[in-house]
Each structure stands twice: as C-alpha cells, then as structure tokens.
Amino acid sequence: MLWLTTGQATLAWPSGLSPSTLRLFEEYLKRSEELRAARRREGICIFLLVLTGAAAFTLPWLGANPVFSLLCAAGAFLVFRCYLKASRRVNHVFINLNVLHHHLLGKLEVGSCRHGESCDCVNEFRRLVWQRYHISLYEESLTPG
C-alpha cells in the first residue's frame, strides 16, 4: 500500500501505482478544493450584487435619501467588479482542473502501474476514488457543477 497525505487524512492506495500518479491525484484534489472555494466566492458576489442592485433601485421609491441610493449603486458597481474577478478565477481553475483530469486519465490509460503483468491496480484506484471522493475517472471530461 502507498500512502497519500491529503489535507484531511492519510489514505492507502494500491501499491502498484506510481508515486507520480498519486502526486498528480493529490494536485487534482487541491485544485478541486480551490474550485469549490472560488465558486463559493462567486456565489456570494452574485448574492451581494443582487442585494445592492435591488437596494439602489428600490430605495428612491421608498422615500429614502437619494444619497443612500447612490451609495448602493456605487456598492453594486464595486461588487460587480469583484464578481467579474471571481468569475474569471472560476473559469481559470476549472480549465486547470480539466487539464489535470485529462492528464490523470491519460496516465491511467497508458498504465501507471509498476507491475509487469496485468493487474487490477488502475481499476481498484478508480473504484476507490469514486467511493471516497465521488470523482469519476471513467469519463473523458468533467461536467461543470
């Protein structure tokens, strides 16, 4: 058994897999977590954008001081810039994750096992990844979401 240390726990993997494949998978897990965090930030920005935009348009009708409406509009503009930055980051990390996914699939297809004869290391690795992380290494591409 080889041991892979992730941020959460130390996991045992099939012993025939090469260390470079396990390092690549560890990088894949880090990028996957980075994508989740970037999407979370993007969602928060969308929520704040809707909130500040709605406040900028509804405050004058509620009889509030027009200065508050202008401040909300300025806040919406700043939040919109933050959203654009977060959206670009999500797209960038998703592309990197997709490249890592294809690279990992390629390593598994070529055979990243150190055994000379046929064995079941790659299929066992795919099965363990699916069971532990719900990441499919059978598909050719990632689906956004």
Buried (B, 14 or more C-beta within 10 A) or exposed (E): EBEBEBEEEEBEBBEBBBEEBBEBBBBBBBBBBBBEEBBEBBEBBBEBBEBBBEBBEEBBEEEEEEEBBEBBBEBBBEBBEBBEEBBEBBEEBBEBBBEBBEBBBEBBEEBBBEEEEEBEBBEBBBBBBEEEBEBBBEEEEBEEE
